[in-house]
Amino acid sequence: MMTDNTGKTIAVVAGALIDADGRYMLGSRPAGKPYAGYWEFPGGKVEAGETLFAALAREFDEEMGVRVQHATPWLTRVHHYEHASVHLTFFRVWSWAGTPQPHEGQAFAWQKPGEESVAPMLPANGPILRALHLPLSLRVAADGRFAVGEEAGALVDLAGAQRAGRPPTPWAGARVRSAAELAEAARLGFDFALADAVAGWDAFDRVVSAGWPLPVFAAGATLSAALEHGAHGVLEAGA
């Protein structure tokens, strides 16, 4: 995502191709572009009149000959470069047709979360890598404990966190009930948020109405429905 020299923020879409083994694909920025040689999630500017999905599909086709078949919204970021400001909407691309081809002279690399082998990352894209460590289904104990791989985590209510701060565990999630609380959870440094979908999707949709500054899990939902509403995944209640 890039902005022009007038100070206007430019809308950009980017997508993470996710394969059957849970790997994701990065592309290098070609020579002649800002940050040439840096790695990023493929994508580009949203043209006038385009939906975000239409822009993603067009960019993937133009850049690498891939036809996006199914993608779901995931995260949003605003980043200020020295030459531009960008508002990025990230998608996860679950199915596509075609094999990525370097139409713009870029290179591609499939990466496994936590075992990245390429660098440097485009600054706006770097924070997204941590979110890829989170599972699609997160098992949380009654006392809020969970694990991501071998690292411990704690899920707390945002109201308590506003008093005590983010838990000191390697991973931390916050229960939120509004878009304002989601923004506050991001400000406090939480890794993800949990929003309720037990009584339907209206409450969840209100939480993410201003975007997804953090991965958001849905409570009380099926995974397929959660992904379509922009959730990272679903909560699995534990013992």
N, C-alpha and C positions, 0 to 999 in steps of 0.2 A: 504494500500500500504506500502510495506516495501522495504528497500534496504539491500544489503549484507554488510559484513564487509570490502569489498575491495574498498568501496567508489563509486561503481557504482550505479546510480539511477535506481530503479526498477519500471517498469510500472505496475500499478494496475488499476483495474476497480472496480467501486462500483455502486450500483443502489438503487434508491428510488422507492419502490413499491407504486404507487398512487392508492387509491381505489376510488369508486364512490362518496364518501363523502369528498374527498380532503385530507384524512388522508395519512400519510406515515409511513412506518415501519422501526424501528431500531432493531438491534440485539446487544447482549452483547458479548464481546470477552471472549472466554472460558478460563478456567484455563490452565496454561502452556504456554500461548502465551504472548508476550509483551503487557502491558496495559490490563491484564486480568481484567474483570469486567467493563471496559469502554464500552460505547455504540457507535455504528457506523452504517453506511449504509453497508449492506452485500456486499461482493465482495471478490476479491483476486488478485493474481499475474497473469499477462498475460504470457502465455507460449510461447516458441519459435514457430514462424510460425502461431500463432493465430491472427485473427482479434480481435478488441476490443469487438465487439458484441459476437463473439464466446467465448471469455474468460468470459464475463458476464454470458452467458447462461450456460457454464460449471460450473462456481462457484455457481450459484444459484441452479443448480441441485445437485451438490455435497454437498453443505452446508445445504440445507433445502428442497430438493425434489421439487423445483418449476421450471416449464418449462416456460421460457420467450418466449412470443409470439410476443410482440411488445414493443420496447424500442427506445428512441431517445437520442442522445448525448446532454449534457446540460452544464456542467462546467468542468474546469480543474484546478488542484491545484498542486503545488510543495511544499512539506513539508519536513523539515529536523528534524528527530528525533535524539536523542543522539546515537542511535544504527544503524540508517539507513536513507536514503533519498528516497522519493517516489514521483513519478509523477502519480497523480490520474486523471482518467477520470470518471466523474459521468454521469450516465444515469438516465432518468426517465422511469420507467417501467409501461406501460399503461395497458397491458393485459398479463395474465399468466394463467397457468393451475396448479392445485394442491394447497394444503394448506401447508404453511410453517411448517416444522418439524425440531426439534433441532438435526440434524444429528451429530453435534459436541459438544453437551452439552450446547449450548448457550440458552439464553432466547430471546424472541421477544416481542416487544411492539408497538402497533399502536399509533401514535401521531398526534395531530392536531397542525398545525402551530400556534405558540404563546402560546400554552397550554401544553408544554412539561412536562412530569411527571417523566422522568428518567434522571439520571446523575451518573457519569460525562460523558461528550462526549469525544471521541477520538479527540485530538487536531486538526488533519487535517480535521475532519468532522464538527467541530463546526461552522465555518463560513458559511457552506452551509445552515444552518437552517434559516438564515435571508432571503435568496433567495426564500425559500418556502412560504414566506408571499406575494410575488408578484403574482398578478393575471395573468391568461393566456391572457387576453385582457385588456390593459391599456388605459383608456380614458384620453386624454390630451387636455386641452384647448388651444386655439390659442396662448395665452401668456405663454404657457409652464407649467401652473399649473396642478396638478393632486393630487389624494389622494390614499393612500393605507390604507384601512380601514378608521379609523378616523384621520390618520396622514397625514399632508400636504407634498407635494413634488414639486420639480421644475425640469423641463427638460431644459437644456441649451446646447449651442454649445460648444464643447470642446475647440475651439480656445479662446473663451471668458473666459472659466474656467481656462485656463493656465495662464491668467493674474490676474483674480480675485479670483481664488480658488473655491473649492466646495461650492455651496450654503449652508446656515446654516439651511435649512429645514431638518426635520427628514429623508426624503427620497430625493435622488437626482439622476438624470439620465443625461447622456451626449450623444449628437449626435456625432458619430464617422464615419470616412470614410476610415480607414485603420487599419491594425493589430497593427501598431505602436501607433495610437491614442487610440485603445482599451486598450493596455497595459498602456498607460499614464492615461487613465480614472481610471483604477484599482489603479494605484499608488497614484492618487489624492483622493482616498477614495470614489468614486462614488458607488452607489448601483447597477446600471445597465447601459447598453449602448443601444443606438438605432442606427441601421444601415439600409440603404435604400435597398429595394428589388423591388421598383416600376418599374425599367427598366429591371428586370430579376434578377437572382440569382448570376450572376458573381460577382457583386460588393459586395454583402453580403458575399459570400463565401471567398472573399479576406480578408475581415475584420476578419473572424474567422479562417483564415488559420493556425494560430499559436496556436489555442486553444481558450477557453472561460474563461478568468480570472474573468469575470463578466457575469451575465445573460444578454443576448442580445435580445432585441426586434427587430422584423422586421417591417418596414414600407411598406405598399402597398402590403400585402400578405395575403393569407388565412391562418388560423391557422394550418390546417393539413400540408400544404406545409412548413410553417415556422418551425414546430416541426421537420420535417424530415431533415431540413438543420441545426438543432442544435440551433434554436432560443428558447428562453424561452417562447415567446408568440408574440402577434402582437399589434401594436399601433392602437387605435381607436380614430380618430380625434374628438374633442369635439367642443363646441361652443366657 
